[in-house]
């Protein structure tokens, strides 16, 4: 297997690397656009064609070391996938590494988040997403992509940013004091610090790529109009990393469009930016 972003193998050593990256290519419950199981390969291809000097932080964060873990390929059912992800992440958290994950659909985050909130006391989950994802179950399972943060809403300090689509049944599980809707965010930046102020010291970030506007991120299962642009996203993330201890993150729902590489390049840059903010600010 090639190294992350084509980096020299000396920076991809499992024991020496500060950062571990895991692919979870599950796409078993998506209900419209398919293809998130192909996201990681597209992300890696884009990463290999990306400049590794980050202008903003004047850094080359890959030199901290990035090791690609074996993928979690369990796909027999959503329940089996959850069990595999949860058990694996519990083990990974025993190591002194910064854990990062790439989906797959958003259901993969349920097990990731559970393992993290059991490890880190008083954890906040920052969900950046177009959809509320607060259904207790959907299509017969609590491990559906539409249920991605329901468990987090009951067991963590969940802060939701960018939401612009939800079902009325989710209202009873929504804390409007901790949800920043896209229409409230448009045209101002007050929401940035307001949302950060609601986070506890330790934060896990889950980013569904449909948080971005469909004009720049069409390669996702359910693109929604009215999303975030690139500069708004990275300005916000920088503030989060500057003020809080981010203990891990995942990026999900990249469903590549054949012949159109811009979306996976955005995902690749987003991942690298987040590493740069974690280690190089």
Phi and psi in degrees as GROMACS dihedral restraints (atoms count N, CA, C in turn):
[ dihedral_restraints ]
;  ai    aj    ak    al  type     phi  dphi    fc
    3     4     5     6     1   -70.4    20    10
    4     5     6     7     1   160.5    20    10
    6     7     8     9     1   -80.2    20    10
    7     8     9    10     1   162.5    20    10
    9    10    11    12     1   -58.8    20    10
   10    11    12    13     1   129.3    20    10
   12    13    14    15     1    56.4    20    10
   13    14    15    16     1    19.4    20    10
   15    16    17    18     1    67.6    20    10
   16    17    18    19     1    22.9    20    10
   18    19    20    21     1   -67.9    20    10
   19    20    21    22     1   156.6    20    10
   21    22    23    24     1   -57.3    20    10
   22    23    24    25     1   137.6    20    10
   24    25    26    27     1   -53.3    20    10
   25    26    27    28     1   -24.9    20    10
   27    28    29    30     1   -63.6    20    10
   28    29    30    31     1   -23.0    20    10
   30    31    32    33     1   -96.9    20    10
   31    32    33    34     1     5.3    20    10
   33    34    35    36     1  -120.2    20    10
   34    35    36    37     1    20.8    20    10
   36    37    38    39     1   -76.4    20    10
   37    38    39    40     1   131.2    20    10
   39    40    41    42     1   -59.2    20    10
   40    41    42    43     1   -45.0    20    10
   42    43    44    45     1   -75.2    20    10
   43    44    45    46     1   -36.1    20    10
   45    46    47    48     1   -83.2    20    10
   46    47    48    49     1   -27.1    20    10
   48    49    50    51     1   -65.0    20    10
   49    50    51    52     1   136.0    20    10
   51    52    53    54     1   -80.4    20    10
   52    53    54    55     1   -21.4    20    10
   54    55    56    57     1  -119.9    20    10
   55    56    57    58     1   130.2    20    10
   57    58    59    60     1  -112.8    20    10
   58    59    60    61     1   139.0    20    10
   60    61    62    63     1  -124.5    20    10
   61    62    63    64     1   128.3    20    10
   63    64    65    66     1  -126.4    20    10
   64    65    66    67     1   135.4    20    10
   66    67    68    69     1   -92.2    20    10
   67    68    69    70     1   132.5    20    10
   69    70    71    72     1  -127.2    20    10
   70    71    72    73     1    86.0    20    10
   72    73    74    75     1   -83.8    20    10
   73    74    75    76     1    47.3    20    10
   75    76    77    78     1   -87.6    20    10
   76    77    78    79     1   133.8    20    10
   78    79    80    81     1  -142.3    20    10
   79    80    81    82     1    45.1    20    10
   81    82    83    84     1   -91.2    20    10
   82    83    84    85     1   -15.7    20    10
   84    85    86    87     1  -120.3    20    10
   85    86    87    88     1     1.8    20    10
   87    88    89    90     1   -59.9    20    10
   88    89    90    91     1   142.0    20    10
   90    91    92    93     1  -112.8    20    10
   91    92    93    94     1    -0.8    20    10
   93    94    95    96     1  -137.5    20    10
   94    95    96    97     1   -93.2    20    10
   96    97    98    99     1   -74.1    20    10
   97    98    99   100     1   133.5    20    10
   99   100   101   102     1  -103.5    20    10
  100   101   102   103     1   167.2    20    10
  102   103   104   105     1   121.6    20    10
  103   104   105   106     1    -0.3    20    10
  105   106   107   108     1   -65.6    20    10
  106   107   108   109     1   -19.9    20    10
  108   109   110   111     1   -69.6    20    10
  109   110   111   112     1   -14.1    20    10
  111   112   113   114     1   -99.1    20    10
  112   113   114   115     1     2.6    20    10
  114   115   116   117     1   -64.8    20    10
  115   116   117   118     1   -39.5    20    10
  117   118   119   120     1   -65.4    20    10
  118   119   120   121     1   -42.1    20    10
  120   121   122   123     1   -62.3    20    10
  121   122   123   124     1   -41.0    20    10
  123   124   125   126     1   -66.5    20    10
  124   125   126   127     1   -40.5    20    10
  126   127   128   129     1   -60.4    20    10
  127   128   129   130     1   -45.4    20    10
  129   130   131   132     1   -64.8    20    10
  130   131   132   133     1   -41.4    20    10
  132   133   134   135     1   -59.9    20    10
  133   134   135   136     1   -45.1    20    10
  135   136   137   138     1   -64.8    20    10
  136   137   138   139     1   -39.6    20    10
  138   139   140   141     1   -61.8    20    10
  139   140   141   142     1   -34.7    20    10
  141   142   143   144     1   -70.7    20    10
  142   143   144   145     1   -14.8    20    10
  144   145   146   147     1  -112.3    20    10
  145   146   147   148     1    22.6    20    10
  147   148   149   150     1  -109.7    20    10
  148   149   150   151     1   139.6    20    10
  150   151   152   153     1   -66.3    20    10
  151   152   153   154     1   135.8    20    10
  153   154   155   156     1   -98.3    20    10
  154   155   156   157     1     6.1    20    10
  156   157   158   159     1   -97.2    20    10
  157   158   159   160     1   121.8    20    10
  159   160   161   162     1   -92.4    20    10
  160   161   162   163     1   114.5    20    10
  162   163   164   165     1   -63.0    20    10
  163   164   165   166     1   -43.8    20    10
  165   166   167   168     1   -60.4    20    10
  166   167   168   169     1   -44.7    20    10
  168   169   170   171     1   -99.9    20    10
  169   170   171   172     1    -0.3    20    10
  171   172   173   174     1    51.3    20    10
  172   173   174   175     1    50.5    20    10
  174   175   176   177     1  -141.7    20    10
  175   176   177   178     1   165.5    20    10
  177   178   179   180     1  -127.6    20    10
  178   179   180   181     1    82.1    20    10
  180   181   182   183     1   -64.2    20    10
  181   182   183   184     1   -22.3    20    10
  183   184   185   186     1   -58.5    20    10
  184   185   186   187     1   -22.4    20    10
  186   187   188   189     1   -70.0    20    10
  187   188   189   190     1   -11.3    20    10
  189   190   191   192     1   -72.1    20    10
  190   191   192   193     1   -17.2    20    10
  192   193   194   195     1    96.5    20    10
  193   194   195   196     1   126.0    20    10
  195   196   197   198     1  -130.2    20    10
  196   197   198   199     1   118.6    20    10
  198   199   200   201     1  -111.8    20    10
  199   200   201   202     1   130.7    20    10
  201   202   203   204     1   -88.7    20    10
  202   203   204   205     1   115.1    20    10
  204   205   206   207     1   -74.4    20    10
  205   206   207   208     1   160.1    20    10
  207   208   209   210     1   -58.9    20    10
  208   209   210   211     1   141.9    20    10
  210   211   212   213     1   -69.6    20    10
  211   212   213   214     1   152.2    20    10
  213   214   215   216     1   -93.1    20    10
  214   215   216   217     1   109.6    20    10
  216   217   218   219     1  -107.7    20    10
  217   218   219   220     1     8.7    20    10
  219   220   221   222     1   -57.8    20    10
  220   221   222   223     1   124.8    20    10
  222   223   224   225     1  -141.7    20    10
  223   224   225   226     1    14.7    20    10
  225   226   227   228     1   -61.8    20    10
  226   227   228   229     1   -36.8    20    10
  228   229   230   231     1  -162.8    20    10
  229   230   231   232     1   167.1    20    10
  231   232   233   234     1   -63.7    20    10
  232   233   234   235     1   -36.6    20    10
  234   235   236   237     1   -65.8    20    10
  235   236   237   238     1   -43.3    20    10
  237   238   239   240     1   -65.1    20    10
  238   239   240   241     1   -39.7    20    10
  240   241   242   243     1   -61.6    20    10
  241   242   243   244     1   -47.1    20    10
  243   244   245   246     1   -57.1    20    10
  244   245   246   247     1   -47.8    20    10
  246   247   248   249     1   -59.0    20    10
  247   248   249   250     1   -42.5    20    10
  249   250   251   252     1   -66.9    20    10
  250   251   252   253     1   -43.8    20    10
  252   253   254   255     1   -66.1    20    10
  253   254   255   256     1   -45.1    20    10
  255   256   257   258     1   -61.7    20    10
  256   257   258   259     1   -48.7    20    10
  258   259   260   261     1   -64.1    20    10
  259   260   261   262     1   -43.2    20    10
  261   262   263   264     1   -62.9    20    10
  262   263   264   265     1   -44.9    20    10
  264   265   266   267     1   -67.4    20    10
  265   266   267   268     1   -36.3    20    10
  267   268   269   270     1   -56.9    20    10
  268   269   270   271     1   -40.7    20    10
  270   271   272   273     1   -71.0    20    10
  271   272   273   274     1   -43.2    20    10
  273   274   275   276     1   -61.4    20    10
  274   275   276   277     1   -34.5    20    10
  276   277   278   279     1   -71.1    20    10
  277   278   279   280     1    -6.8    20    10
  279   280   281   282     1   -78.3    20    10
  280   281   282   283     1   -12.8    20    10
  282   283   284   285     1   -98.3    20    10
  283   284   285   286     1   153.9    20    10
  285   286   287   288     1   -87.3    20    10
  286   287   288   289     1    68.5    20    10
  288   289   290   291     1  -131.6    20    10
  289   290   291   292     1   154.9    20    10
  291   292   293   294     1   -90.0    20    10
  292   293   294   295     1   116.1    20    10
  294   295   296   297     1   -94.1    20    10
  295   296   297   298     1   132.1    20    10
  297   298   299   300     1  -133.0    20    10
  298   299   300   301     1   148.7    20    10
  300   301   302   303     1  -137.5    20    10
  301   302   303   304     1   149.9    20    10
  303   304   305   306     1  -133.5    20    10
  304   305   306   307     1   125.9    20    10
  306   307   308   309     1   -85.7    20    10
  307   308   309   310     1   179.2    20    10
  309   310   311   312     1    68.6    20    10
  310   311   312   313     1   161.7    20    10
  312   313   314   315     1   -77.1    20    10
  313   314   315   316     1   172.4    20    10
  315   316   317   318     1   -71.7    20    10
  316   317   318   319     1   -15.0    20    10
  318   319   320   321     1   -61.8    20    10
  319   320   321   322     1   -23.4    20    10
  321   322   323   324     1   -62.9    20    10
  322   323   324   325     1   -22.4    20    10
  324   325   326   327     1   -73.2    20    10
  325   326   327   328     1   -19.4    20    10
  327   328   329   330     1   -60.9    20    10
  328   329   330   331     1   -49.0    20    10
  330   331   332   333     1   -69.6    20    10
  331   332   333   334     1   -35.9    20    10
  333   334   335   336     1   -61.0    20    10
  334   335   336   337     1   -48.1    20    10
  336   337   338   339     1   -65.7    20    10
  337   338   339   340     1   -42.7    20    10
  339   340   341   342     1   -59.3    20    10
  340   341   342   343     1   -46.0    20    10
  342   343   344   345     1   -61.4    20    10
  343   344   345   346     1   -38.3    20    10
  345   346   347   348     1   -71.9    20    10
  346   347   348   349     1   -40.8    20    10
  348   349   350   351     1   -73.7    20    10
  349   350   351   352     1   -20.7    20    10
  351   352   353   354     1   -77.0    20    10
  352   353   354   355     1   -24.3    20    10
  354   355   356   357     1   -85.1    20    10
  355   356   357   358     1   -43.2    20    10
  357   358   359   360     1  -109.6    20    10
  358   359   360   361     1   116.7    20    10
  360   361   362   363     1   -67.9    20    10
  361   362   363   364     1   142.3    20    10
  363   364   365   366     1    56.2    20    10
  364   365   366   367     1    46.8    20    10
  366   367   368   369     1   -80.1    20    10
  367   368   369   370     1   139.8    20    10
  369   370   371   372     1   -98.6    20    10
  370   371   372   373     1   143.7    20    10
  372   373   374   375     1  -112.5    20    10
  373   374   375   376     1   122.1    20    10
  375   376   377   378     1  -100.7    20    10
  376   377   378   379     1   110.3    20    10
  378   379   380   381     1  -101.0    20    10
  379   380   381   382     1   120.0    20    10
  381   382   383   384     1  -111.4    20    10
  382   383   384   385     1   115.2    20    10
  384   385   386   387     1  -166.7    20    10
  385   386   387   388     1   156.3    20    10
  387   388   389   390     1   -82.5    20    10
  388   389   390   391     1   -26.9    20    10
  390   391   392   393     1  -114.3    20    10
  391   392   393   394     1   146.2    20    10
  393   394   395   396     1   -67.4    20    10
  394   395   396   397     1   -35.1    20    10
  396   397   398   399     1    54.6    20    10
  397   398   399   400     1    42.5    20    10
  399   400   401   402     1  -111.8    20    10
  400   401   402   403     1    15.3    20    10
  402   403   404   405     1   -69.3    20    10
  403   404   405   406     1   134.0    20    10
  405   406   407   408     1   -62.7    20    10
  406   407   408   409     1   -33.7    20    10
  408   409   410   411     1  -156.8    20    10
  409   410   411   412     1   160.9    20    10
  411   412   413   414     1  -153.1    20    10
  412   413   414   415     1   133.9    20    10
  414   415   416   417     1    52.1    20    10
  415   416   417   418     1    38.6    20    10
  417   418   419   420     1    86.9    20    10
  418   419   420   421     1     7.6    20    10
  420   421   422   423     1  -144.6    20    10
  421   422   423   424     1   142.6    20    10
  423   424   425   426     1   -79.8    20    10
  424   425   426   427     1     0.4    20    10
  426   427   428   429     1  -109.5    20    10
  427   428   429   430     1    29.7    20    10
  429   430   431   432     1   -83.4    20    10
  430   431   432   433     1   156.5    20    10
  432   433   434   435     1   -62.3    20    10
  433   434   435   436     1   -24.2    20    10
  435   436   437   438     1   -77.0    20    10
  436   437   438   439     1    -4.2    20    10
  438   439   440   441     1  -112.7    20    10
  439   440   441   442     1    17.3    20    10
  441   442   443   444     1   -55.6    20    10
  442   443   444   445     1   -35.4    20    10
  444   445   446   447     1  -121.4    20    10
  445   446   447   448     1    14.7    20    10
  447   448   449   450     1   -60.1    20    10
  448   449   450   451     1   -49.3    20    10
  450   451   452   453     1   -61.2    20    10
  451   452   453   454     1   -40.0    20    10
  453   454   455   456     1   -62.5    20    10
  454   455   456   457     1   -35.0    20    10
  456   457   458   459     1   -66.3    20    10
  457   458   459   460     1   -23.8    20    10
  459   460   461   462     1   -96.0    20    10
  460   461   462   463     1   -19.1    20    10
  462   463   464   465     1  -125.3    20    10
  463   464   465   466     1    -2.4    20    10
  465   466   467   468     1  -138.2    20    10
  466   467   468   469     1   175.4    20    10
  468   469   470   471     1   -88.0    20    10
  469   470   471   472     1    94.5    20    10
  471   472   473   474     1   -90.3    20    10
  472   473   474   475     1   122.9    20    10
  474   475   476   477     1  -114.1    20    10
  475   476   477   478     1   125.8    20    10
  477   478   479   480     1  -111.9    20    10
  478   479   480   481     1   130.5    20    10
  480   481   482   483     1  -130.3    20    10
  481   482   483   484     1   130.8    20    10
  483   484   485   486     1    92.7    20    10
  484   485   486   487     1     6.2    20    10
  486   487   488   489     1   -65.5    20    10
  487   488   489   490     1   133.2    20    10
  489   490   491   492     1  -147.7    20    10
  490   491   492   493     1    16.5    20    10
  492   493   494   495     1  -156.9    20    10
  493   494   495   496     1   129.3    20    10
  495   496   497   498     1  -161.8    20    10
  496   497   498   499     1   162.2    20    10
  498   499   500   501     1   -94.1    20    10
  499   500   501   502     1   150.2    20    10
  501   502   503   504     1   -59.3    20    10
  502   503   504   505     1   -28.1    20    10
  504   505   506   507     1   -66.6    20    10
  505   506   507   508     1   -18.3    20    10
  507   508   509   510     1   -82.1    20    10
  508   509   510   511     1   -13.7    20    10
  510   511   512   513     1   -53.9    20    10
  511   512   513   514     1   -41.7    20    10
  513   514   515   516     1   -67.8    20    10
  514   515   516   517     1   -17.3    20    10
  516   517   518   519     1  -104.1    20    10
  517   518   519   520     1    -1.5    20    10
  519   520   521   522     1   -91.9    20    10
  520   521   522   523     1   130.2    20    10
  522   523   524   525     1   -99.8    20    10
  523   524   525   526     1    99.6    20    10
  525   526   527   528     1   -63.6    20    10
  526   527   528   529     1   -22.2    20    10
  528   529   530   531     1   -72.2    20    10
  529   530   531   532     1   -13.9    20    10
  531   532   533   534     1  -120.2    20    10
  532   533   534   535     1    14.1    20    10
  534   535   536   537     1  -118.6    20    10
  535   536   537   538     1   128.7    20    10
  537   538   539   540     1  -112.7    20    10
  538   539   540   541     1   101.0    20    10
  540   541   542   543     1   -74.6    20    10
  541   542   543   544     1   148.9    20    10
  543   544   545   546     1   -57.6    20    10
  544   545   546   547     1   -39.0    20    10
  546   547   548   549     1   -68.9    20    10
  547   548   549   550     1   -23.7    20    10
  549   550   551   552     1   -81.3    20    10
  550   551   552   553     1   -22.2    20    10
  552   553   554   555     1   -85.6    20    10
  553   554   555   556     1   -27.1    20    10
  555   556   557   558     1   -62.5    20    10
  556   557   558   559     1   129.6    20    10
  558   559   560   561     1    83.6    20    10
  559   560   561   562     1     3.0    20    10
  561   562   563   564     1  -147.1    20    10
  562   563   564   565     1   168.8    20    10
  564   565   566   567     1  -121.2    20    10
  565   566   567   568     1     5.9    20    10
  567   568   569   570     1   -59.6    20    10
  568   569   570   571     1   -31.7    20    10
  570   571   572   573     1   -62.9    20    10
  571   572   573   574     1   -25.8    20    10
  573   574   575   576     1   -60.6    20    10
  574   575   576   577     1   -60.2    20    10
  576   577   578   579     1   -69.5    20    10
  577   578   579   580     1   -33.5    20    10
  579   580   581   582     1   -60.5    20    10
  580   581   582   583     1   -41.1    20    10
  582   583   584   585     1   -72.3    20    10
  583   584   585   586     1   -39.3    20    10
  585   586   587   588     1   -63.9    20    10
  586   587   588   589     1   -36.9    20    10
  588   589   590   591     1   -63.4    20    10
  589   590   591   592     1   -20.6    20    10
  591   592   593   594     1   -88.6    20    10
  592   593   594   595     1    -6.9    20    10
  594   595   596   597     1   -82.7    20    10
  595   596   597   598     1   146.5    20    10
  597   598   599   600     1   -79.8    20    10
  598   599   600   601     1  -177.5    20    10
  600   601   602   603     1   -64.7    20    10
  601   602   603   604     1   -39.6    20    10
  603   604   605   606     1  -103.2    20    10
  604   605   606   607     1   133.3    20    10
  606   607   608   609     1  -134.1    20    10
  607   608   609   610     1   134.5    20    10
  609   610   611   612     1  -107.3    20    10
  610   611   612   613     1   132.4    20    10
  612   613   614   615     1  -108.4    20    10
  613   614   615   616     1   129.8    20    10
  615   616   617   618     1  -120.5    20    10
  616   617   618   619     1   121.7    20    10
  618   619   620   621     1  -116.6    20    10
  619   620   621   622     1   115.4    20    10
  621   622   623   624     1   -88.1    20    10
  622   623   624   625     1   125.3    20    10
  624   625   626   627     1   -63.7    20    10
  625   626   627   628     1   -13.7    20    10
  627   628   629   630     1   -74.4    20    10
  628   629   630   631     1    -0.8    20    10
  630   631   632   633     1   -61.3    20    10
  631   632   633   634     1   -31.9    20    10
  633   634   635   636     1   -72.7    20    10
  634   635   636   637     1   153.6    20    10
  636   637   638   639     1   -63.1    20    10
  637   638   639   640     1   143.9    20    10
  639   640   641   642     1   -60.9    20    10
  640   641   642   643     1   -19.6    20    10
  642   643   644   645     1   -68.8    20    10
  643   644   645   646     1   -25.6    20    10
  645   646   647   648     1  -113.1    20    10
  646   647   648   649     1   -12.6    20    10
  648   649   650   651     1  -137.6    20    10
  649   650   651   652     1    72.3    20    10
  651   652   653   654     1   -80.5    20    10
  652   653   654   655     1   -15.2    20    10
  654   655   656   657     1   -86.9    20    10
  655   656   657   658     1    66.2    20    10
  657   658   659   660     1  -150.8    20    10
  658   659   660   661     1   160.0    20    10
  660   661   662   663     1   -62.3    20    10
  661   662   663   664     1   -38.4    20    10
  663   664   665   666     1  -137.5    20    10
  664   665   666   667     1    77.2    20    10
  666   667   668   669     1   -67.8    20    10
  667   668   669   670     1   137.2    20    10
  669   670   671   672     1  -120.1    20    10
  670   671   672   673     1   138.8    20    10
  672   673   674   675     1   -69.7    20    10
  673   674   675   676     1   158.6    20    10
  675   676   677   678     1    86.7    20    10
  676   677   678   679     1    22.3    20    10
  678   679   680   681     1   -88.9    20    10
  679   680   681   682     1  -172.7    20    10
  681   682   683   684     1   -79.5    20    10
  682   683   684   685     1   151.4    20    10
  684   685   686   687     1   -94.2    20    10
  685   686   687   688     1   173.2    20    10
  687   688   689   690     1   -62.2    20    10
  688   689   690   691     1   -50.0    20    10
  690   691   692   693     1   -66.5    20    10
  691   692   693   694     1   -35.8    20    10
  693   694   695   696     1   -63.2    20    10
  694   695   696   697     1   -44.2    20    10
  696   697   698   699     1   -60.0    20    10
  697   698   699   700     1   -49.8    20    10
  699   700   701   702     1   -74.2    20    10
  700   701   702   703     1   -30.6    20    10
  702   703   704   705     1   -62.0    20    10
  703   704   705   706     1   -42.5    20    10
  705   706   707   708     1   -66.8    20    10
  706   707   708   709     1   -48.7    20    10
  708   709   710   711     1   -60.5    20    10
  709   710   711   712     1   -38.8    20    10
  711   712   713   714     1   -58.8    20    10
  712   713   714   715     1   -43.9    20    10
  714   715   716   717     1   -61.3    20    10
  715   716   717   718     1   -41.0    20    10
  717   718   719   720     1   -61.8    20    10
  718   719   720   721     1   -49.2    20    10
  720   721   722   723     1   -66.1    20    10
  721   722   723   724     1   -33.0    20    10
  723   724   725   726     1   -68.1    20    10
  724   725   726   727     1   -35.2    20    10
  726   727   728   729     1  -101.7    20    10
  727   728   729   730     1   -17.8    20    10
  729   730   731   732     1  -129.3    20    10
  730   731   732   733     1   162.5    20    10
  732   733   734   735     1   -93.1    20    10
  733   734   735   736     1   104.3    20    10
  735   736   737   738     1   -80.7    20    10
  736   737   738   739     1   121.1    20    10
  738   739   740   741     1   -98.4    20    10
  739   740   741   742     1    -5.1    20    10
  741   742   743   744     1   167.3    20    10
  742   743   744   745     1   166.0    20    10
  744   745   746   747     1  -158.0    20    10
  745   746   747   748     1   161.0    20    10
  747   748   749   750     1  -133.0    20    10
  748   749   750   751     1   152.9    20    10
  750   751   752   753     1  -125.9    20    10
  751   752   753   754     1   127.5    20    10
  753   754   755   756     1  -134.9    20    10
  754   755   756   757     1   167.5    20    10
  756   757   758   759     1    75.8    20    10
  757   758   759   760     1    25.6    20    10
  759   760   761   762     1   -80.9    20    10
  760   761   762   763     1   115.4    20    10
  762   763   764   765     1  -117.6    20    10
  763   764   765   766     1    94.2    20    10
  765   766   767   768     1   -57.6    20    10
  766   767   768   769     1   145.3    20    10
  768   769   770   771     1  -104.6    20    10
  769   770   771   772     1   122.2    20    10
  771   772   773   774     1   -57.2    20    10
  772   773   774   775     1   129.0    20    10
  774   775   776   777     1    83.3    20    10
  775   776   777   778     1     1.1    20    10
  777   778   779   780     1  -126.5    20    10
  778   779   780   781     1   102.6    20    10
  780   781   782   783     1   -97.4    20    10
  781   782   783   784     1    -9.0    20    10
  783   784   785   786     1   -59.2    20    10
  784   785   786   787     1   -42.5    20    10
  786   787   788   789     1   -61.6    20    10
  787   788   789   790     1   -42.5    20    10
  789   790   791   792     1   -70.5    20    10
  790   791   792   793     1   -26.0    20    10
  792   793   794   795     1   -69.2    20    10
  793   794   795   796     1   -38.6    20    10
  795   796   797   798     1   -60.1    20    10
  796   797   798   799     1   -45.7    20    10
  798   799   800   801     1   -61.9    20    10
  799   800   801   802     1   -40.1    20    10
  801   802   803   804     1   -64.5    20    10
  802   803   804   805     1   -43.7    20    10
  804   805   806   807     1   -66.7    20    10
  805   806   807   808     1   -37.7    20    10
  807   808   809   810     1   -62.3    20    10
  808   809   810   811     1   -46.7    20    10
  810   811   812   813     1   -59.1    20    10
  811   812   813   814     1   -46.5    20    10
  813   814   815   816     1   -67.2    20    10
  814   815   816   817     1   -38.6    20    10
  816   817   818   819     1   -58.9    20    10
  817   818   819   820     1   -44.6    20    10
  819   820   821   822     1   -64.4    20    10
  820   821   822   823     1   -38.7    20    10
  822   823   824   825     1   -64.4    20    10
  823   824   825   826     1   -41.2    20    10
  825   826   827   828     1   -62.0    20    10
  826   827   828   829     1   -41.2    20    10
  828   829   830   831     1   -68.4    20    10
  829   830   831   832     1   -36.2    20    10
  831   832   833   834     1   -66.7    20    10
  832   833   834   835     1   -43.9    20    10
  834   835   836   837     1  -108.3    20    10
  835   836   837   838     1   -15.4    20    10
  837   838   839   840     1  -125.0    20    10
  838   839   840   841     1     7.6    20    10
